[in-house]
Amino acid sequence: QVQLVESGGGLVQPGGSLNLDCVISGSDISAYDISWFRQAPGKQRLWVALIGADGMEHYAEAVKGRFTISRDNGKKSVSLHMQRMIAEDTAVYFCTMRAIWGQGTQVTVST
């Protein structure tokens, strides 16, 4: 059974940084694209970033230049490093692979 577990969420001040991790169990990850999505209160879930099986990175315009996605196939994990954060980054962040989703981790950007 494939499971994804996100961690690293929390409260951060505007302009600050936060690092999210997604650990995958039950599957090798090296052959798969993995994405991060986020969902703000009352809004639809939106794609944030993707890292391909080939290591190529892709970002939504709203986070380009501020967020960095990376992967460690040996540790079966994907990370999302977020910097210069703004209030609009407040959301529950989810990772997904093979149409399987984690439970999400809350990120709040506020003074």
PDB file as gemmi writes it, atoms N, CA and C in Angstrom:
CRYST1    1.000    1.000    1.000  90.00  90.00  90.00 P 1                      
ATOM      1  N   GLN A   1       0.842  -1.184   0.000  1.00  0.00           N  
ATOM      2  CA  GLN A   1       0.000   0.000   0.000  1.00  0.00           C  
ATOM      3  C   GLN A   1       0.880   1.238   0.000  1.00  0.00           C  
ATOM      4  N   VAL A   2       0.670   2.076  -0.998  1.00  0.00           N  
ATOM      5  CA  VAL A   2       1.472   3.291  -1.106  1.00  0.00           C  
ATOM      6  C   VAL A   2       0.892   4.368  -0.193  1.00  0.00           C  
ATOM      7  N   GLN A   3       1.746   4.987   0.576  1.00  0.00           N  
ATOM      8  CA  GLN A   3       1.325   6.085   1.446  1.00  0.00           C  
ATOM      9  C   GLN A   3       2.293   7.244   1.317  1.00  0.00           C  
ATOM     10  N   LEU A   4       1.745   8.454   1.390  1.00  0.00           N  
ATOM     11  CA  LEU A   4       2.544   9.669   1.384  1.00  0.00           C  
ATOM     12  C   LEU A   4       2.241  10.433   2.667  1.00  0.00           C  
ATOM     13  N   VAL A   5       3.281  10.874   3.340  1.00  0.00           N  
ATOM     14  CA  VAL A   5       3.111  11.595   4.591  1.00  0.00           C  
ATOM     15  C   VAL A   5       3.897  12.898   4.522  1.00  0.00           C  
ATOM     16  N   GLU A   6       3.157  14.006   4.621  1.00  0.00           N  
ATOM     17  CA  GLU A   6       3.782  15.317   4.608  1.00  0.00           C  
ATOM     18  C   GLU A   6       4.108  15.763   6.030  1.00  0.00           C  
ATOM     19  N   SER A   7       5.143  16.595   6.141  1.00  0.00           N  
ATOM     20  CA  SER A   7       5.496  17.182   7.429  1.00  0.00           C  
ATOM     21  C   SER A   7       6.222  18.497   7.194  1.00  0.00           C  
ATOM     22  N   GLY A   8       6.380  19.256   8.270  1.00  0.00           N  
ATOM     23  CA  GLY A   8       7.145  20.488   8.190  1.00  0.00           C  
ATOM     24  C   GLY A   8       6.325  21.757   8.183  1.00  0.00           C  
ATOM     25  N   GLY A   9       5.010  21.632   8.147  1.00  0.00           N  
ATOM     26  CA  GLY A   9       4.180  22.818   8.154  1.00  0.00           C  
ATOM     27  C   GLY A   9       4.252  23.555   9.480  1.00  0.00           C  
ATOM     28  N   GLY A  10       3.712  24.762   9.488  1.00  0.00           N  
ATOM     29  CA  GLY A  10       3.704  25.561  10.712  1.00  0.00           C  
ATOM     30  C   GLY A  10       3.414  27.008  10.418  1.00  0.00           C  
ATOM     31  N   LEU A  11       3.705  27.834  11.415  1.00  0.00           N  
ATOM     32  CA  LEU A  11       3.485  29.273  11.314  1.00  0.00           C  
ATOM     33  C   LEU A  11       4.806  29.954  10.978  1.00  0.00           C  
ATOM     34  N   VAL A  12       4.775  30.829   9.996  1.00  0.00           N  
ATOM     35  CA  VAL A  12       5.978  31.560   9.593  1.00  0.00           C  
ATOM     36  C   VAL A  12       5.593  33.004   9.310  1.00  0.00           C  
ATOM     37  N   GLN A  13       6.496  33.910   9.585  1.00  0.00           N  
ATOM     38  CA  GLN A  13       6.237  35.327   9.330  1.00  0.00           C  
ATOM     39  C   GLN A  13       6.431  35.641   7.850  1.00  0.00           C  
ATOM     40  N   PRO A  14       5.754  36.655   7.366  1.00  0.00           N  
ATOM     41  CA  PRO A  14       5.987  37.085   5.972  1.00  0.00           C  
ATOM     42  C   PRO A  14       7.470  37.349   5.741  1.00  0.00           C  
ATOM     43  N   GLY A  15       7.954  36.879   4.611  1.00  0.00           N  
ATOM     44  CA  GLY A  15       9.375  37.001   4.293  1.00  0.00           C  
ATOM     45  C   GLY A  15      10.213  35.845   4.782  1.00  0.00           C  
ATOM     46  N   GLY A  16       9.620  34.991   5.584  1.00  0.00           N  
ATOM     47  CA  GLY A  16      10.357  33.864   6.152  1.00  0.00           C  
ATOM     48  C   GLY A  16      10.400  32.657   5.242  1.00  0.00           C  
ATOM     49  N   SER A  17      10.992  31.579   5.773  1.00  0.00           N  
ATOM     50  CA  SER A  17      11.185  30.350   5.012  1.00  0.00           C  
ATOM     51  C   SER A  17      10.656  29.157   5.781  1.00  0.00           C  
ATOM     52  N   LEU A  18      10.314  28.134   5.032  1.00  0.00           N  
ATOM     53  CA  LEU A  18       9.823  26.896   5.620  1.00  0.00           C  
ATOM     54  C   LEU A  18      10.144  25.766   4.656  1.00  0.00           C  
ATOM     55  N   ASN A  19      10.404  24.586   5.215  1.00  0.00           N  
ATOM     56  CA  ASN A  19      10.711  23.432   4.384  1.00  0.00           C  
ATOM     57  C   ASN A  19       9.719  22.308   4.670  1.00  0.00           C  
ATOM     58  N   LEU A  20       9.076  21.841   3.634  1.00  0.00           N  
ATOM     59  CA  LEU A  20       8.135  20.729   3.754  1.00  0.00           C  
ATOM     60  C   LEU A  20       8.773  19.451   3.220  1.00  0.00           C  
ATOM     61  N   ASP A  21       8.451  18.355   3.840  1.00  0.00           N  
ATOM     62  CA  ASP A  21       8.922  17.053   3.389  1.00  0.00           C  
ATOM     63  C   ASP A  21       7.746  16.133   3.120  1.00  0.00           C  
ATOM     64  N   CYS A  22       7.926  15.261   2.165  1.00  0.00           N  
ATOM     65  CA  CYS A  22       6.940  14.231   1.840  1.00  0.00           C  
ATOM     66  C   CYS A  22       7.688  12.913   1.761  1.00  0.00           C  
ATOM     67  N   VAL A  23       7.350  12.006   2.657  1.00  0.00           N  
ATOM     68  CA  VAL A  23       7.980  10.686   2.681  1.00  0.00           C  
ATOM     69  C   VAL A  23       7.004   9.665   2.126  1.00  0.00           C  
ATOM     70  N   ILE A  24       7.493   8.872   1.199  1.00  0.00           N  
ATOM     71  CA  ILE A  24       6.650   7.879   0.526  1.00  0.00           C  
ATOM     72  C   ILE A  24       7.030   6.477   0.983  1.00  0.00           C  
ATOM     73  N   SER A  25       6.044   5.671   1.272  1.00  0.00           N  
ATOM     74  CA  SER A  25       6.280   4.280   1.634  1.00  0.00           C  
ATOM     75  C   SER A  25       5.463   3.381   0.728  1.00  0.00           C  
ATOM     76  N   GLY A  26       5.891   2.151   0.587  1.00  0.00           N  
ATOM     77  CA  GLY A  26       5.152   1.173  -0.185  1.00  0.00           C  
ATOM     78  C   GLY A  26       5.436   1.180  -1.668  1.00  0.00           C  
ATOM     79  N   SER A  27       6.372   2.007  -2.109  1.00  0.00           N  
ATOM     80  CA  SER A  27       6.687   2.068  -3.530  1.00  0.00           C  
ATOM     81  C   SER A  27       8.054   2.691  -3.730  1.00  0.00           C  
ATOM     82  N   ASP A  28       8.742   2.202  -4.726  1.00  0.00           N  
ATOM     83  CA  ASP A  28       9.903   2.917  -5.214  1.00  0.00           C  
ATOM     84  C   ASP A  28       9.416   4.191  -5.906  1.00  0.00           C  
ATOM     85  N   ILE A  29      10.146   5.280  -5.781  1.00  0.00           N  
ATOM     86  CA  ILE A  29       9.664   6.547  -6.349  1.00  0.00           C  
ATOM     87  C   ILE A  29      10.448   6.992  -7.567  1.00  0.00           C  
ATOM     88  N   SER A  30      11.532   6.319  -7.876  1.00  0.00           N  
ATOM     89  CA  SER A  30      12.463   6.835  -8.875  1.00  0.00           C  
ATOM     90  C   SER A  30      11.840   6.973 -10.267  1.00  0.00           C  
ATOM     91  N   ALA A  31      10.811   6.210 -10.570  1.00  0.00           N  
ATOM     92  CA  ALA A  31      10.230   6.230 -11.914  1.00  0.00           C  
ATOM     93  C   ALA A  31       9.047   7.186 -12.050  1.00  0.00           C  
ATOM     94  N   TYR A  32       8.733   7.940 -11.001  1.00  0.00           N  
ATOM     95  CA  TYR A  32       7.498   8.709 -10.991  1.00  0.00           C  
ATOM     96  C   TYR A  32       7.720  10.199 -10.809  1.00  0.00           C  
ATOM     97  N   ASP A  33       6.842  10.963 -11.477  1.00  0.00           N  
ATOM     98  CA  ASP A  33       6.747  12.382 -11.200  1.00  0.00           C  
ATOM     99  C   ASP A  33       6.032  12.563  -9.862  1.00  0.00           C  
ATOM    100  N   ILE A  34       6.429  13.580  -9.119  1.00  0.00           N  
ATOM    101  CA  ILE A  34       5.803  13.864  -7.832  1.00  0.00           C  
ATOM    102  C   ILE A  34       5.504  15.352  -7.756  1.00  0.00           C  
ATOM    103  N   SER A  35       4.333  15.674  -7.282  1.00  0.00           N  
ATOM    104  CA  SER A  35       3.894  17.070  -7.239  1.00  0.00           C  
ATOM    105  C   SER A  35       3.520  17.509  -5.832  1.00  0.00           C  
ATOM    106  N   TRP A  36       3.579  18.806  -5.649  1.00  0.00           N  
ATOM    107  CA  TRP A  36       2.994  19.468  -4.485  1.00  0.00           C  
ATOM    108  C   TRP A  36       1.808  20.303  -4.978  1.00  0.00           C  
ATOM    109  N   PHE A  37       0.735  20.245  -4.210  1.00  0.00           N  
ATOM    110  CA  PHE A  37      -0.434  21.084  -4.414  1.00  0.00           C  
ATOM    111  C   PHE A  37      -0.702  21.826  -3.104  1.00  0.00           C  
ATOM    112  N   ARG A  38      -1.549  22.845  -3.175  1.00  0.00           N  
ATOM    113  CA  ARG A  38      -1.980  23.518  -1.956  1.00  0.00           C  
ATOM    114  C   ARG A  38      -3.436  23.929  -2.083  1.00  0.00           C  
ATOM    115  N   GLN A  39      -4.078  24.024  -0.928  1.00  0.00           N  
ATOM    116  CA  GLN A  39      -5.484  24.405  -0.896  1.00  0.00           C  
ATOM    117  C   GLN A  39      -5.714  25.406   0.223  1.00  0.00           C  
ATOM    118  N   ALA A  40      -6.046  26.634  -0.177  1.00  0.00           N  
ATOM    119  CA  ALA A  40      -6.358  27.681   0.787  1.00  0.00           C  
ATOM    120  C   ALA A  40      -7.806  27.523   1.247  1.00  0.00           C  
ATOM    121  N   PRO A  41      -8.150  28.072   2.412  1.00  0.00           N  
ATOM    122  CA  PRO A  41      -9.512  27.938   2.928  1.00  0.00           C  
ATOM    123  C   PRO A  41     -10.555  28.439   1.933  1.00  0.00           C  
ATOM    124  N   GLY A  42     -11.532  27.608   1.645  1.00  0.00           N  
ATOM    125  CA  GLY A  42     -12.616  28.001   0.759  1.00  0.00           C  
ATOM    126  C   GLY A  42     -12.265  28.045  -0.717  1.00  0.00           C  
ATOM    127  N   LYS A  43     -11.077  27.561  -1.064  1.00  0.00           N  
ATOM    128  CA  LYS A  43     -10.643  27.623  -2.461  1.00  0.00           C  
ATOM    129  C   LYS A  43     -10.290  26.235  -2.971  1.00  0.00           C  
ATOM    130  N   GLN A  44     -10.155  26.135  -4.267  1.00  0.00           N  
ATOM    131  CA  GLN A  44      -9.840  24.839  -4.860  1.00  0.00           C  
ATOM    132  C   GLN A  44      -8.365  24.497  -4.672  1.00  0.00           C  
ATOM    133  N   ARG A  45      -8.074  23.216  -4.766  1.00  0.00           N  
ATOM    134  CA  ARG A  45      -6.697  22.763  -4.654  1.00  0.00           C  
ATOM    135  C   ARG A  45      -5.937  23.141  -5.928  1.00  0.00           C  
ATOM    136  N   LEU A  46      -4.781  23.738  -5.764  1.00  0.00           N  
ATOM    137  CA  LEU A  46      -3.995  24.228  -6.891  1.00  0.00           C  
ATOM    138  C   LEU A  46      -2.620  23.579  -6.933  1.00  0.00           C  
ATOM    139  N   TRP A  47      -2.158  23.335  -8.137  1.00  0.00           N  
ATOM    140  CA  TRP A  47      -0.823  22.781  -8.320  1.00  0.00           C  
ATOM    141  C   TRP A  47       0.237  23.833  -7.986  1.00  0.00           C  
ATOM    142  N   VAL A  48       1.312  23.389  -7.324  1.00  0.00           N  
ATOM    143  CA  VAL A  48       2.383  24.287  -6.910  1.00  0.00           C  
ATOM    144  C   VAL A  48       3.683  23.981  -7.652  1.00  0.00           C  
ATOM    145  N   ALA A  49       4.070  22.710  -7.630  1.00  0.00           N  
ATOM    146  CA  ALA A  49       5.357  22.349  -8.218  1.00  0.00           C  
ATOM    147  C   ALA A  49       5.369  20.859  -8.526  1.00  0.00           C  
ATOM    148  N   LEU A  50       6.217  20.502  -9.497  1.00  0.00           N  
ATOM    149  CA  LEU A  50       6.390  19.103  -9.886  1.00  0.00           C  
ATOM    150  C   LEU A  50       7.868  18.837 -10.108  1.00  0.00           C  
ATOM    151  N   ILE A  51       8.294  17.666  -9.692  1.00  0.00           N  
ATOM    152  CA  ILE A  51       9.636  17.216 -10.035  1.00  0.00           C  
ATOM    153  C   ILE A  51       9.495  15.894 -10.776  1.00  0.00           C  
ATOM    154  N   GLY A  52      10.054  15.867 -11.973  1.00  0.00           N  
ATOM    155  CA  GLY A  52       9.918  14.689 -12.794  1.00  0.00           C  
ATOM    156  C   GLY A  52      10.830  13.554 -12.352  1.00  0.00           C  
ATOM    157  N   ALA A  53      10.542  12.390 -12.891  1.00  0.00           N  
ATOM    158  CA  ALA A  53      11.418  11.253 -12.641  1.00  0.00           C  
ATOM    159  C   ALA A  53      12.823  11.541 -13.163  1.00  0.00           C  
ATOM    160  N   ASP A  54      12.902  12.429 -14.151  1.00  0.00           N  
ATOM    161  CA  ASP A  54      14.201  12.819 -14.711  1.00  0.00           C  
ATOM    162  C   ASP A  54      14.858  13.955 -13.939  1.00  0.00           C  
ATOM    163  N   GLY A  55      14.198  14.412 -12.876  1.00  0.00           N  
ATOM    164  CA  GLY A  55      14.751  15.476 -12.057  1.00  0.00           C  
ATOM    165  C   GLY A  55      14.388  16.879 -12.496  1.00  0.00           C  
ATOM    166  N   MET A  56      13.679  17.000 -13.610  1.00  0.00           N  
ATOM    167  CA  MET A  56      13.286  18.329 -14.085  1.00  0.00           C  
ATOM    168  C   MET A  56      12.260  18.924 -13.124  1.00  0.00           C  
ATOM    169  N   GLU A  57      12.390  20.226 -12.890  1.00  0.00           N  
ATOM    170  CA  GLU A  57      11.523  20.935 -11.966  1.00  0.00           C  
ATOM    171  C   GLU A  57      10.587  21.864 -12.739  1.00  0.00           C  
ATOM    172  N   HIS A  58       9.346  21.949 -12.247  1.00  0.00           N  
ATOM    173  CA  HIS A  58       8.352  22.824 -12.853  1.00  0.00           C  
ATOM    174  C   HIS A  58       7.580  23.516 -11.734  1.00  0.00           C  
ATOM    175  N   TYR A  59       7.267  24.793 -11.951  1.00  0.00           N  
ATOM    176  CA  TYR A  59       6.639  25.581 -10.896  1.00  0.00           C  
ATOM    177  C   TYR A  59       5.463  26.392 -11.417  1.00  0.00           C  
ATOM    178  N   ALA A  60       4.477  26.575 -10.545  1.00  0.00           N  
ATOM    179  CA  ALA A  60       3.416  27.522 -10.830  1.00  0.00           C  
ATOM    180  C   ALA A  60       3.987  28.933 -10.796  1.00  0.00           C  
ATOM    181  N   GLU A  61       3.400  29.840 -11.583  1.00  0.00           N  
ATOM    182  CA  GLU A  61       3.907  31.202 -11.646  1.00  0.00           C  
ATOM    183  C   GLU A  61       3.913  31.877 -10.285  1.00  0.00           C  
ATOM    184  N   ALA A  62       2.945  31.544  -9.454  1.00  0.00           N  
ATOM    185  CA  ALA A  62       2.819  32.209  -8.153  1.00  0.00           C  
ATOM    186  C   ALA A  62       3.981  31.918  -7.218  1.00  0.00           C  
ATOM    187  N   VAL A  63       4.720  30.839  -7.472  1.00  0.00           N  
ATOM    188  CA  VAL A  63       5.794  30.457  -6.552  1.00  0.00           C  
ATOM    189  C   VAL A  63       7.151  30.431  -7.231  1.00  0.00           C  
ATOM    190  N   LYS A  64       7.193  30.634  -8.533  1.00  0.00           N  
ATOM    191  CA  LYS A  64       8.446  30.557  -9.273  1.00  0.00           C  
ATOM    192  C   LYS A  64       9.451  31.569  -8.729  1.00  0.00           C  
ATOM    193  N   GLY A  65      10.662  31.094  -8.479  1.00  0.00           N  
ATOM    194  CA  GLY A  65      11.694  31.962  -7.932  1.00  0.00           C  
ATOM    195  C   GLY A  65      11.719  32.020  -6.416  1.00  0.00           C  
ATOM    196  N   ARG A  66      10.674  31.495  -5.770  1.00  0.00           N  
ATOM    197  CA  ARG A  66      10.624  31.501  -4.301  1.00  0.00           C  
ATOM    198  C   ARG A  66      10.646  30.094  -3.716  1.00  0.00           C  
ATOM    199  N   PHE A  67      10.077  29.143  -4.437  1.00  0.00           N  
ATOM    200  CA  PHE A  67       9.996  27.764  -3.961  1.00  0.00           C  
ATOM    201  C   PHE A  67      10.947  26.885  -4.765  1.00  0.00           C  
ATOM    202  N   THR A  68      11.480  25.861  -4.102  1.00  0.00           N  
ATOM    203  CA  THR A  68      12.341  24.889  -4.772  1.00  0.00           C  
ATOM    204  C   THR A  68      11.918  23.488  -4.375  1.00  0.00           C  
ATOM    205  N   ILE A  69      11.684  22.657  -5.373  1.00  0.00           N  
ATOM    206  CA  ILE A  69      11.317  21.269  -5.129  1.00  0.00           C  
ATOM    207  C   ILE A  69      12.540  20.396  -5.377  1.00  0.00           C  
ATOM    208  N   SER A  70      12.693  19.367  -4.556  1.00  0.00           N  
ATOM    209  CA  SER A  70      13.823  18.449  -4.721  1.00  0.00           C  
ATOM    210  C   SER A  70      13.381  17.050  -4.318  1.00  0.00           C  
ATOM    211  N   ARG A  71      14.177  16.070  -4.719  1.00  0.00           N  
ATOM    212  CA  ARG A  71      13.828  14.696  -4.397  1.00  0.00           C  
ATOM    213  C   ARG A  71      15.072  13.918  -4.010  1.00  0.00           C  
ATOM    214  N   ASP A  72      14.859  12.906  -3.183  1.00  0.00           N  
ATOM    215  CA  ASP A  72      15.906  11.967  -2.795  1.00  0.00           C  
ATOM    216  C   ASP A  72      15.319  10.573  -2.978  1.00  0.00           C  
ATOM    217  N   ASN A  73      15.643   9.960  -4.103  1.00  0.00           N  
ATOM    218  CA  ASN A  73      15.038   8.655  -4.400  1.00  0.00           C  
ATOM    219  C   ASN A  73      15.455   7.587  -3.384  1.00  0.00           C  
ATOM    220  N   GLY A  74      16.674   7.687  -2.902  1.00  0.00           N  
ATOM    221  CA  GLY A  74      17.135   6.709  -1.929  1.00  0.00           C  
ATOM    222  C   GLY A  74      16.367   6.780  -0.620  1.00  0.00           C  
ATOM    223  N   LYS A  75      16.011   7.992  -0.219  1.00  0.00           N  
ATOM    224  CA  LYS A  75      15.240   8.183   1.018  1.00  0.00           C  
ATOM    225  C   LYS A  75      13.744   8.184   0.742  1.00  0.00           C  
ATOM    226  N   LYS A  76      13.358   8.038  -0.538  1.00  0.00           N  
ATOM    227  CA  LYS A  76      11.948   8.050  -0.930  1.00  0.00           C  
ATOM    228  C   LYS A  76      11.248   9.276  -0.363  1.00  0.00           C  
ATOM    229  N   SER A  77      11.834  10.437  -0.645  1.00  0.00           N  
ATOM    230  CA  SER A  77      11.251  11.666  -0.134  1.00  0.00           C  
ATOM    231  C   SER A  77      11.356  12.783  -1.158  1.00  0.00           C  
ATOM    232  N   VAL A  78      10.442  13.716  -1.039  1.00  0.00           N  
ATOM    233  CA  VAL A  78      10.423  14.919  -1.856  1.00  0.00           C  
ATOM    234  C   VAL A  78      10.247  16.099  -0.911  1.00  0.00           C  
ATOM    235  N   SER A  79      10.991  17.154  -1.167  1.00  0.00           N  
ATOM    236  CA  SER A  79      10.929  18.334  -0.300  1.00  0.00           C  
ATOM    237  C   SER A  79      10.487  19.548  -1.094  1.00  0.00           C  
ATOM    238  N   LEU A  80       9.929  20.488  -0.372  1.00  0.00           N  
ATOM    239  CA  LEU A  80       9.549  21.776  -0.957  1.00  0.00           C  
ATOM    240  C   LEU A  80      10.111  22.853  -0.048  1.00  0.00           C  
ATOM    241  N   HIS A  81      11.125  23.558  -0.540  1.00  0.00           N  
ATOM    242  CA  HIS A  81      11.718  24.638   0.237  1.00  0.00           C  
ATOM    243  C   HIS A  81      11.054  25.936  -0.198  1.00  0.00           C  
ATOM    244  N   MET A  82      10.452  26.622   0.765  1.00  0.00           N  
ATOM    245  CA  MET A  82       9.708  27.837   0.488  1.00  0.00           C  
ATOM    246  C   MET A  82      10.414  29.013   1.140  1.00  0.00           C  
ATOM    247  N   GLN A  83      10.641  30.073   0.397  1.00  0.00           N  
ATOM    248  CA  GLN A  83      11.282  31.263   0.946  1.00  0.00           C  
ATOM    249  C   GLN A  83      10.560  32.508   0.469  1.00  0.00           C  
ATOM    250  N   ARG A  84      10.891  33.628   1.108  1.00  0.00           N  
ATOM    251  CA  ARG A  84      10.214  34.910   0.824  1.00  0.00           C  
ATOM    252  C   ARG A  84       8.709  34.707   0.799  1.00  0.00           C  
ATOM    253  N   MET A  85       8.232  34.080   1.834  1.00  0.00           N  
ATOM    254  CA  MET A  85       6.829  33.688   1.880  1.00  0.00           C  
ATOM    255  C   MET A  85       5.913  34.883   2.107  1.00  0.00           C  
ATOM    256  N   ILE A  86       4.713  34.761   1.558  1.00  0.00           N  
ATOM    257  CA  ILE A  86       3.706  35.816   1.644  1.00  0.00           C  
ATOM    258  C   ILE A  86       2.414  35.226   2.195  1.00  0.00           C  
ATOM    259  N   ALA A  87       1.501  36.096   2.591  1.00  0.00           N  
ATOM    260  CA  ALA A  87       0.252  35.636   3.193  1.00  0.00           C  
ATOM    261  C   ALA A  87      -0.522  34.698   2.255  1.00  0.00           C  
ATOM    262  N   GLU A  88      -0.401  34.965   0.972  1.00  0.00           N  
ATOM    263  CA  GLU A  88      -1.112  34.140  -0.017  1.00  0.00           C  
ATOM    264  C   GLU A  88      -0.588  32.710  -0.105  1.00  0.00           C  
ATOM    265  N   ASP A  89       0.535  32.432   0.545  1.00  0.00           N  
ATOM    266  CA  ASP A  89       1.053  31.062   0.593  1.00  0.00           C  
ATOM    267  C   ASP A  89       0.356  30.234   1.667  1.00  0.00           C  
ATOM    268  N   THR A  90      -0.462  30.868   2.479  1.00  0.00           N  
ATOM    269  CA  THR A  90      -1.190  30.147   3.524  1.00  0.00           C  
ATOM    270  C   THR A  90      -2.141  29.131   2.908  1.00  0.00           C  
ATOM    271  N   ALA A  91      -1.974  27.871   3.299  1.00  0.00           N  
ATOM    272  CA  ALA A  91      -2.782  26.796   2.718  1.00  0.00           C  
ATOM    273  C   ALA A  91      -2.401  25.477   3.375  1.00  0.00           C  
ATOM    274  N   VAL A  92      -3.190  24.461   3.090  1.00  0.00           N  
ATOM    275  CA  VAL A  92      -2.769  23.094   3.389  1.00  0.00           C  
ATOM    276  C   VAL A  92      -2.023  22.592   2.156  1.00  0.00           C  
ATOM    277  N   TYR A  93      -0.829  22.062   2.387  1.00  0.00           N  
ATOM    278  CA  TYR A  93       0.025  21.593   1.308  1.00  0.00           C  
ATOM    279  C   TYR A  93      -0.018  20.060   1.251  1.00  0.00           C  
ATOM    280  N   PHE A  94      -0.196  19.552   0.033  1.00  0.00           N  
ATOM    281  CA  PHE A  94      -0.303  18.118  -0.204  1.00  0.00           C  
ATOM    282  C   PHE A  94       0.759  17.674  -1.205  1.00  0.00           C  
ATOM    283  N   CYS A  95       1.301  16.478  -1.019  1.00  0.00           N  
ATOM    284  CA  CYS A  95       2.114  15.877  -2.067  1.00  0.00           C  
ATOM    285  C   CYS A  95       1.311  14.725  -2.672  1.00  0.00           C  
ATOM    286  N   THR A  96       1.638  14.439  -3.932  1.00  0.00           N  
ATOM    287  CA  THR A  96       0.911  13.397  -4.633  1.00  0.00           C  
ATOM    288  C   THR A  96       1.812  12.678  -5.620  1.00  0.00           C  
ATOM    289  N   MET A  97       1.619  11.388  -5.715  1.00  0.00           N  
ATOM    290  CA  MET A  97       2.341  10.533  -6.660  1.00  0.00           C  
ATOM    291  C   MET A  97       1.405   9.393  -7.051  1.00  0.00           C  
ATOM    292  N   ARG A  98       1.373   9.092  -8.336  1.00  0.00           N  
ATOM    293  CA  ARG A  98       0.532   8.002  -8.839  1.00  0.00           C  
ATOM    294  C   ARG A  98      -0.925   8.182  -8.423  1.00  0.00           C  
ATOM    295  N   ALA A  99      -1.395   9.408  -8.392  1.00  0.00           N  
ATOM    296  CA  ALA A  99      -2.774   9.748  -8.038  1.00  0.00           C  
ATOM    297  C   ALA A  99      -3.097   9.410  -6.592  1.00  0.00           C  
ATOM    298  N   ILE A 100      -2.062   9.207  -5.785  1.00  0.00           N  
ATOM    299  CA  ILE A 100      -2.255   8.980  -4.354  1.00  0.00           C  
ATOM    300  C   ILE A 100      -1.826  10.235  -3.618  1.00  0.00           C  
ATOM    301  N   TRP A 101      -2.605  10.630  -2.625  1.00  0.00           N  
ATOM    302  CA  TRP A 101      -2.370  11.880  -1.916  1.00  0.00           C  
ATOM    303  C   TRP A 101      -2.024  11.639  -0.457  1.00  0.00           C  
ATOM    304  N   GLY A 102      -1.205  12.547   0.065  1.00  0.00           N  
ATOM    305  CA  GLY A 102      -0.999  12.549   1.498  1.00  0.00           C  
ATOM    306  C   GLY A 102      -2.135  13.267   2.209  1.00  0.00           C  
ATOM    307  N   GLN A 103      -2.018  13.373   3.510  1.00  0.00           N  
ATOM    308  CA  GLN A 103      -3.075  13.987   4.302  1.00  0.00           C  
ATOM    309  C   GLN A 103      -2.939  15.499   4.390  1.00  0.00           C  
ATOM    310  N   GLY A 104      -1.796  16.013   4.005  1.00  0.00           N  
ATOM    311  CA  GLY A 104      -1.583  17.449   3.992  1.00  0.00           C  
ATOM    312  C   GLY A 104      -0.929  17.971   5.256  1.00  0.00           C  
ATOM    313  N   THR A 105      -0.300  19.123   5.121  1.00  0.00           N  
ATOM    314  CA  THR A 105       0.304  19.807   6.259  1.00  0.00           C  
ATOM    315  C   THR A 105      -0.019  21.297   6.154  1.00  0.00           C  
ATOM    316  N   GLN A 106      -0.427  21.885   7.263  1.00  0.00           N  
ATOM    317  CA  GLN A 106      -0.881  23.274   7.275  1.00  0.00           C  
ATOM    318  C   GLN A 106       0.297  24.232   7.310  1.00  0.00           C  
ATOM    319  N   VAL A 107       0.256  25.211   6.436  1.00  0.00           N  
ATOM    320  CA  VAL A 107       1.236  26.295   6.425  1.00  0.00           C  
ATOM    321  C   VAL A 107       0.486  27.611   6.591  1.00  0.00           C  
ATOM    322  N   THR A 108       0.903  28.398   7.566  1.00  0.00           N  
ATOM    323  CA  THR A 108       0.273  29.689   7.811  1.00  0.00           C  
ATOM    324  C   THR A 108       1.344  30.768   7.803  1.00  0.00           C  
ATOM    325  N   VAL A 109       1.139  31.768   6.964  1.00  0.00           N  
ATOM    326  CA  VAL A 109       2.059  32.902   6.878  1.00  0.00           C  
ATOM    327  C   VAL A 109       1.354  34.100   7.490  1.00  0.00           C  
ATOM    328  N   SER A 110       1.864  34.548   8.635  1.00  0.00           N  
ATOM    329  CA  SER A 110       1.187  35.610   9.366  1.00  0.00           C  
ATOM    330  C   SER A 110       2.121  36.223  10.380  1.00  0.00           C  
ATOM    331  N   THR A 111       1.837  37.494  10.724  1.00  0.00           N  
ATOM    332  CA  THR A 111       2.583  38.131  11.806  1.00  0.00           C  
ATOM    333  C   THR A 111       1.946  37.762  13.136  1.00  0.00           C  
TER     334      THR A 111                                                      
END                                                                             
